[in-house]
Amino acid sequence: MATVGKVIKCRAAVAWEANAPMVIEEIEVAPPQENEIRIKVIATGVCHTDLYHLFEGKNKEGFPAVLGHEGAGVVESVGPGVTEFKPGDKVIPLFLSQCRECKFCKCPKTNLCEQSWSSDRYAQMSDTTTRFSCRGQPILQFMGTSTFSEYTVLNQIAVVKVHDDAPLDRVCLLGCGISTGYGAAINTAKVEPGSVCAVFGLGAVGLAAVMGCKNAGASRIIAVDINEQKSEKAKVFGATEFVNPKAHKKPISEVLAEMTNGGVDFSLECVGNVTVMRSALESCIKGWGVSVLVGWTDVQDFSARPIQLISGKTWRGSLFGGFKSKDSVPKLVLDYMAGRIMLDEFVTHNMSLDQVNDAVQLMKTGSCIRSIINVSK
């Protein structure tokens, strides 16, 4: 290809600062270095974690950056030392890498990776290394991925090849939100057949958690959200009941305890709100109840009364649904292609890169489940 080994000039949505709209700019994307891959991004979802960085985290050292971490594309070129990929391969960038060599990758108990940007830069949400520049200054690659750009560069430990027939404008969702919610139910909570579950927050992650509870065989799945319009959508993914906490004078934990004779077996918090995290724990039945934190946040402390855990409840956290990324994402793509998991049903809007700020606004107001940004043809 004519671009191999050369700097590519392309369009990207640059977040110059927190609490401000992204700006469509022409950026320069350097060629891939050793063990790196340059990818033409075809499609990307807009995830709440993008909004979190822009409007909640607001760490000044995390800007300027190109956001986006739920994408899919095609390999444009590879750097020295790359043997696993070739130009033309369909791939999904991974915000959670899998080097297969560090102590975490070798341990079956976790999906963390020591080589990931997240090992010591949670606040900034990016590594200091970047292949992007704009107006003469470096632009950070958000979560190591930056899919709000027509081209991006990643280390090969943070990319996975997917089936040649996979539709990239759907399987991109497996790069974050759907895998996160689905895996939180089946891997982290380990939802059991016949169990009673409650899912707090019915965005894409929460609805994916509902789908995970259903596929795991839960007998009751109570969907909890303050947006009544999410009720019907939750049923599509397997919810058996819907509760709006604002429709009750009692705390939601008491409402759920009355509905379930003492509390649910499993609860999943998919909002990223520390108050909701406590409510989700308190909604579990004592003795064996398991509550999982799924929503991303790192700006506030969370708390609970010790008796909640002393009485036998378990409080767990889940990152990327507990999936080891390179091992699991290709299998999830095949699960979608075989009809075992849903993706199409999450998509409510299809938009262009120029409309990325509109997509952010849709998510801020709860007016979408997932917006797909068609980045390149």
N, C-alpha and C positions, 0 to 999 in steps of 0.2 A: 504494500500500500504506500501511496505517496507521502503519508504522514509519518511513517516509521522513522524513529530516531530524531524527529523534529519537534519543536515546540508547536502545540496546537492552540490556536486562538478560537475560543468558543464562548457561548453565552452561559451565564450562571446567575443564580439569585444570590447576591451577596448581602449578608447581614453585617452591616458596618458597625452597628452598636445595638445594645439591648433596648427593648421597648420602642423600636422603630421599625417601619416597614422594610422589607428586603428590597434591594435595588437590582434590576436586571442589568448586568454589566458584561463587557467583553473581558474575559480573563485569559491568562496564559497558563497552559497546562504542560509542564515539562515532560520529557520522555521518561519512561519507567527506568529506574536504576536496578541494581542487582536484586533479584528475587521479587521484583515488582511487576505489576500488570497495569496497562492502561486500558480503560474500559469506556466504550461509548454507551452512555446511559440511555435506555429506551423509555423506561417508565419508572415512576416512584410514587409511593404513597406518602401522605402527610400524616405524621404520627404526633401524638401529644408530647412526646419527648422533645420534638423540635420546638413546640410552643413553650415547653418548660424552660429550655435554655434561653429563649428569647424574652420571656415575660416573667419567669419566676426565679430561675437560677441567677441570671443577670450578672455573671462573673465577668468583670471587665477584661480579664486575661483570656477570656474565651472568644474575643472578637478582635478584628473582623473575621468572619467565617462564612463558609458555604455550608448551609444546613442540609438536612435530608439524609436518611440512613435506612430507608426501606425501599431499595431500588432493585432493578434488574437491567442487564444490558448484554453487550456483545464485546468480546475481547478485540481490541484494536491492534495492540502490540504487546510484546513481553520483553522484559529486561534479561540480562545475563543470569544464568542459573535457574531459570524457570523451565521446568520440564513437564509440569502437570497440565499446562494450558497452552493453547495455540490460538492465533487470530481466527475469529469467527465463532469461537465457542460461546454458547449462551451461559451466562453466569449470574450469580447473586452475590453482591458485596455483603460482608458480614461485619457488623459492629462489634461482635464478640468473636475474636480469632480462635483458632485451634492449631497450635504449633505442633502438637503431638509429642513434644519433647520435654516440656517443663513438668514440675512435680504435680501441678494441677491437671494438666492434660492427661497425665499418666494415671491419675486417681479417678476411679469410677464414681466417687461420691460427689463430684462437682463438675461443672462445665466452664469454670473460670480458666483463664490462660494468662500466664505471667508475661507473655509478650504483647498483651493487649494495651492500647492507650489507657484503658481504665485501671490499670494496675496502680497508678499513682496520680492520675489527673482527673479524678471524678468531678472536681469543681469546674475546671476549664472545659471538660468534655471533648478534649482533642489533644493529640500529641503535638509536640513542638515541630516535628518534621512535617513539611508540606511540599507538594509539587505545584501549588497554585500561587499565582501572583496577579495583582491588578493595580494599575496606576503606580507601578514601581514598588509596591510593598507586598510582602507575603500575606497570603490569606489562609487561615487555618482550615483544616479538613475536619469538620464536625464528626465526632465519634469514629474518626479514621475513614469515613466513607464519602460524605458530601455528594449526595445523589441529586441535589438541585442544580446540577451542572451537566452540560452535554457530554463532558468527558471527565473522568476522575482516575486517580492512580492509587492502587492499594498494594500492600504486601501480599504475596500469594497465600500466606497463612490466614488471610481474612477475605478469601474469595472461594466460592465453590461452583463447580460446573454442574449444570442441570440438564435434563433431558432435552434433546434437540427439538422436540415438538411442543415443549412447554410454552404457553402464552405468557410473554414477559409482563404484560400489563395486568396480569392476575397473580402470578407466582412471586412478583416483587413483594407482595404483602407478607410472604413467609420470611422476609428479611428482618422483621421485627414483630409487629403487633399480633398477628394471628398465631404465630409460633409461641409467643410469650404467654398469651392467655390459655391457649389449648394445652401447652405443656405444663403450665402451673397446675392445671386440674389433674392431668394424667401422670405426670412425673413427680411434681413436688408434693401436692396434696395426696396423691395416690388414691383418688376417689374410688370407692368400692361399689360393686353391684348392689342395688337395693338401698343405697344410702340416701340421706337427705342433705341437700346442698343449698347454700345461698351465695349468690354472686352480687357484689356491691359495685355498681357502676356499669352501665351498658353501652360504653363506647365499643370500638372494635375489639379491644383486649378483653373486656368483660363478656362480650358476645362469644368470643372465641373460647373463653372459659366455660360458658354455658354449653357450647358444643362439646368441649372436652368432658364435662360432667355427663352429658347424654351418652357420648360414645363409651364412657366408662361404666355405664349401666345404672346411674343414679335413678331412684324411683321418683323423687321429688326434687325439682330445681326451682328455687324461689329467686326470681330476678328482682333486684332492689335498685331503684333509681328515682330521683326527684322529677324526672321528665316523663310524664304520662305517655308521651308519643313513642317512647321506646318499648312499650308493653308488647305490641303486636310483633315488632321485629324480634324481640327476645323469644317469642314462641316459635318463630321460624327455625331458631337454632336449638330448640329443645326445652325451653323454660315451661314449667307446668303452672306457675303462679307468678304474679307480679305484685309488688308492694311499693307504694310511694311513702317514704317516711314522713313527708309533710302532711299526709292525710290522717296522721295519728297524733294524739296528744302524748302518748307514752313514748319512751325511747324505743328505737327500732329493735334493739336487742330483746326488750320485753315483748314486743309484738311477735317477733319470730319465736320466742320461747313458748308463747301461748299457742301459736300455730303448730308447733312441732313437739309438744309435750316435753319441754325442757331445753330445747336448743337444737341446732343443726349439727350434723356429723362433720361437715366440711363447710368452711366459708372462705371466699376469695375476695380480697379487696383490690379492685381494679381501677381506682381513682387516683391514688397518689396523694391522699389527704390523711393526715395523722389522726384526726378526729374520727374519720370513717374506719381507719385501721383498728382503733380501740373498739368501736361498735361491732365490727366484724368478729373480733376475738370474743367479746361479751355475748355474741349471738350463738356461740358454739355450746354444745352440751358439755357439762363437766364429766370428767372421767376419761373421755377419749376424743373429744372434739379437736379438730385441727383447723387452724386459721392461717391463710397464706397471704403475705404482702406481695402484691404484684405491681401496683402503680408506682411509677418512678418519682422519687423526691429525695432531696438531700439538704433541705433548708430549715427543717424544724425537727426538734426532738419528738419522740413518741413515748407514750406512757400507758401504764395499766396497773391495776392493783395486783400485788404479788399473788393473792389468793386465786386469781384467774389461772395461773400456771401451777400453783401448789395443788389445786383441785384436779389436776390431770390433763389440762388442755395443753396443746402444743402450738407454738407461734413460730412460723417459718417464713423465710423470704425466698423469692424466685426471680432469677435473672434469665431472660430469654427462655423461659419455660423449662429450665433445667436441661435443655437440649445441648449436647456437644455439637457445635455448629456445622463443621464440615462433614461430620458423620451423619447428621440428622436431616439437614435441609433437603438434600436430594431425595431422601425417602418421603419427606412431606410433600414434595412436588409430585412424586408418583402417587401418593395417597390422594391428592387432589385430582390428578388425571384419571384415577380409577373410581372417583366418586365417593371416596371414604371420608373426605373432609370437604367443607364448603369454602369457597373463596368469592365466587361471583356475587353471592348474596350480601357481602360486606360493602360492595362498591355502590355508592349513591351518586357520585359525581365524576365526570371525566373532564379534565381541564388542560390548558396549555401552560407552559412555563411562565408566560406573561401573567397568568392568573394566580400565581402562587400565593400572593397576599390575600386574594379572595378565598382561596382554599383554607388559609389560616383562620380567616374570619368565620367561615362556616364551622370550623372545629371549635373555636372559642364560644360560639353561640349554641353549640349542640345541634346544629342544623344538618349534620352529615354523620355517616358512620365512617366511611373512608372515601376520600377524594383521591383519584389517580391523576397524577400529572404526567401527561405525555411529553416527555422531554425531547426526544429525537425521533425521527422517522425510522 
